[in-house]
Amino acid sequence: MANINESLAKLLEVDGALCDAIVDANSGMLLGKAGAGLDLDLAAAGNTEVVRAKMKTMKSLGLNDTIEDILITLGKQYHIIRPIASKPGLFIYLVLDKARSNLALARRATQDVEQTLEL
């Protein structure tokens, strides 16, 4: 089991990783952050709205399912949002340089960190 800082450091080892965070989707506040490249406090608040909107849409559609991850593809970056199944209301947020990353490996690393994260 890994704590927040260890988990964030592990994700920064992924090829192309720029920064990452653990976010409370109920408040939009950061529980921890690492790396550089963008304002993670602002990103956490904004991506909280993304998670809330997706959950609301799933509920409206009557989908009895869970979100594994949400991928946002920008021109130069990938943003991965992964809800933490064992801690509803929290999610992992990882930002990658698109030119230097392998999306499949990054998604796998995010899944691995989610499973070993201890809060």
Residue pairs with C-beta under 8 A, 6 or more apart in sequence:
1 116
1 117
1 118
2 10
2 113
2 116
2 117
2 118
3 117
3 118
3 119
4 22
4 31
4 32
4 117
4 119
5 32
5 34
7 22
7 92
7 113
7 116
7 117
8 20
8 21
8 22
8 32
8 33
8 34
8 35
9 34
10 109
10 112
10 113
11 17
11 20
11 34
11 92
11 94
11 109
11 110
11 113
12 19
12 20
12 34
12 35
13 109
14 94
14 96
14 101
14 105
14 106
14 109
15 100
15 101
15 102
15 105
15 106
16 96
16 97
16 98
16 99
16 100
16 101
16 102
16 106
17 35
17 94
17 95
17 96
17 97
17 101
17 106
18 35
18 36
18 37
18 38
18 77
18 95
18 96
18 97
19 33
19 34
19 35
19 36
19 37
19 38
19 40
19 95
20 33
20 34
20 35
20 92
20 93
20 94
20 95
21 30
21 31
21 32
21 33
21 34
21 40
21 43
21 44
21 92
21 93
22 30
22 31
22 32
22 33
22 84
22 90
22 91
22 92
22 93
22 117
23 29
23 30
23 31
23 44
23 47
23 48
23 90
23 91
23 92
23 93
24 30
24 31
24 48
24 89
24 90
25 48
25 51
25 52
25 83
25 89
25 90
25 91
26 89
27 48
28 44
28 45
28 48
28 49
29 44
30 40
30 41
30 44
31 90
31 119
33 40
33 41
33 44
35 95
37 95
38 95
40 93
43 79
43 93
43 95
44 93
47 79
47 81
47 91
47 93
50 70
50 72
50 81
51 67
51 70
51 81
51 83
51 91
54 67
54 70
55 67
58 65
58 67
66 83
66 85
67 83
68 82
68 111
69 80
69 81
69 82
69 83
69 107
69 110
69 111
70 80
70 81
70 82
71 78
71 79
71 80
71 81
71 103
71 107
72 78
72 79
72 80
72 81
73 79
73 98
74 98
75 98
76 97
76 98
76 99
77 95
77 96
77 97
77 98
78 95
78 96
78 98
78 101
78 103
78 106
79 93
79 94
79 95
79 96
80 92
80 93
80 94
80 96
80 106
80 107
80 110
81 91
81 92
81 93
82 91
82 92
82 94
82 110
82 111
82 114
83 90
83 91
84 90
84 91
84 92
84 114
84 117
85 114
86 117
87 117
87 119
90 119
92 110
92 113
92 114
92 117
94 106
94 110
96 103
96 106
